[in-house]
Amino acid sequence: MTAQNELRLLPWSGPEGKPCYLSTDDSAGFMSRLADNIESEQLDTAAALLKQAEETLGDEPADPEDLQLLAKELTAALREVLRVASSRGHLLAASESQRI
């Protein structure tokens, strides 16, 4: 199993919004692949929302309700993308320390 400092932050939260971690040496295992797939979907969603935001905030005035919904969706997507970045950054740091 991995050391405590090499746990993978998973792209979902547990009860009460607490982070979930995976401890495994198998980066091709079921849970690792599931996390990879969910992270990929979260990044795709964020990219689609960014495109939607660019269109919504274009030249024509936007409906306040549409803007509020967009802001909520962008906030959720940003939270997920930050979790992915944190998890992947930690994985990169862990793999670098194993090479040394």
C-alpha positions in Angstrom: 0.0 0.0 0.0 1.0 3.6 -0.4 2.5 5.7 2.3 0.3 8.2 4.1 1.7 11.1 2.1 1.0 9.3 -1.2 -2.7 9.0 -0.8 -4.7 10.0 -3.9 -7.3 12.7 -3.4 -10.4 11.4 -5.1 -12.7 13.6 -7.3 -15.7 13.3 -5.0 -16.4 14.1 -1.4 -17.6 11.8 1.4 -20.2 12.5 4.1 -20.4 16.1 5.2 -18.2 17.2 2.2 -15.1 15.6 3.7 -12.4 14.6 1.2 -12.0 11.0 0.1 -8.6 9.4 -0.5 -7.4 6.2 -2.2 -4.5 4.2 -1.0 -3.2 1.8 -3.6 -0.1 0.8 -5.5 -2.2 -0.1 -8.6 -2.7 3.0 -10.7 -4.6 0.8 -13.2 -7.0 -0.6 -10.6 -10.7 -0.1 -10.7 -10.9 2.8 -8.3 -8.0 4.6 -9.9 -9.6 4.3 -13.4 -12.9 5.4 -12.0 -11.3 8.5 -10.4 -9.5 9.2 -13.7 -12.7 8.9 -15.7 -14.6 11.2 -13.3 -11.8 13.7 -13.3 -11.9 13.7 -17.1 -15.7 14.3 -17.1 -15.3 17.1 -14.6 -12.6 18.8 -16.8 -14.9 18.4 -19.9 -17.8 19.9 -18.0 -15.7 22.9 -17.0 -14.6 23.5 -20.6 -18.2 23.4 -21.8 -19.2 25.8 -19.0 -16.4 28.2 -20.0 -17.7 28.2 -23.6 -21.2 28.8 -22.4 -20.0 31.6 -20.1 -18.2 33.3 -23.1 -21.4 33.1 -25.2 -23.6 34.3 -22.3 -21.4 37.2 -21.5 -21.1 38.2 -25.1 -22.3 41.4 -26.6 -26.0 41.1 -25.8 -27.3 41.7 -22.3 -27.9 38.4 -20.4 -31.0 37.5 -18.3 -30.1 37.9 -14.5 -31.6 34.4 -13.8 -29.4 32.9 -16.5 -26.3 34.7 -15.0 -27.1 33.4 -11.5 -27.4 29.8 -12.8 -24.2 30.2 -14.8 -22.4 31.5 -11.8 -23.5 28.6 -9.6 -22.5 26.1 -12.3 -19.1 27.8 -12.8 -18.5 27.8 -9.1 -19.2 24.1 -8.8 -17.0 23.4 -11.8 -14.2 25.5 -10.5 -14.3 23.6 -7.2 -14.1 20.3 -9.0 -11.2 21.5 -11.3 -9.3 22.7 -8.2 -9.7 19.3 -6.6 -8.4 17.6 -9.8 -5.4 20.0 -9.9 -4.6 19.4 -6.3 -4.9 15.6 -6.7 -2.8 15.5 -9.9 -0.2 17.9 -8.4 0.2 15.7 -5.4 0.5 12.6 -7.6 3.2 14.4 -9.7 5.1 15.4 -6.5 4.9 11.8 -5.2 6.2 10.3 -8.4 9.1 12.9 -8.6 10.1 12.0 -5.0 10.2 8.3 -6.0 12.6 9.0 -8.8 15.1 10.7 -6.6 
